[in-house]
Amino acid sequence: MFIAMNRFRINQGFEADFERLWRERESYLSDLDGFIAFRLLKGPDDGECRLYASHTTWATREDFEAWTQSDQFRKAHTQAKAPKGTYAGHPVFEGFEVVLEELKDAR
């Protein structure tokens, strides 16, 4: 498995707009082979900014990379227009190969 994350620092007062942008946009992720899950994570507030992370899980790194080259990726990201002043810097990408996973037994 491969986990792709982007960390965003969002200026105070723009949190609701940022969350709405993600809730209302069409992601097209379910159209892609290898897509497993998406989460938008809300982290701590440092007094100036709130930390968020987008977190997608893919079957393989190649599936993720195919997403980044797809028409679905381009369509999803053309919708991502946040109000000026939302971001405190550029998103920071982090990609991880899963080397160990432990899941709760569904019983």
Long-range contacts (C-beta under 8 A, 24 or more apart in sequence): 1-36, 1-57, 1-58, 1-59, 1-60, 1-97, 1-98, 1-101, 2-57, 2-58, 2-59, 2-60, 2-61, 2-63, 2-64, 2-95, 2-96, 2-97, 2-98, 3-55, 3-56, 3-57, 3-58, 3-95, 3-96, 3-98, 4-55, 4-56, 4-58, 4-64, 4-93, 4-94, 4-95, 4-96, 5-53, 5-54, 5-55, 5-56, 5-93, 5-94, 5-95, 5-96, 6-53, 6-54, 6-91, 6-92, 6-93, 6-94, 7-51, 7-52, 7-53, 7-91, 7-92, 7-94, 8-51, 8-52, 8-53, 8-54, 8-87, 8-91, 9-49, 9-50, 9-51, 9-87, 9-88, 9-89, 10-49, 10-50, 10-51, 10-52, 10-86, 10-87, 10-88, 11-48, 11-49, 11-85, 11-86, 11-87, 11-88, 12-45, 12-48, 12-49, 12-50, 14-82, 14-83, 14-85, 14-86, 15-42, 15-50, 17-82, 17-83, 17-86, 18-52, 18-82, 18-86, 21-80, 21-81, 21-82, 22-54, 25-76, 25-79, 25-80, 26-75, 26-76, 26-79, 27-76, 28-70, 28-72, 28-73, 28-75, 28-76, 29-56, 29-67, 29-72, 29-76, 31-72, 32-63, 32-66, 32-67, 32-70, 32-72, 33-59, 33-63, 33-66, 34-58, 34-59, 34-60, 34-62, 34-63, 34-64, 34-66, 34-67, 35-59, 35-63, 35-67, 48-88, 49-88, 61-95, 61-97, 64-95
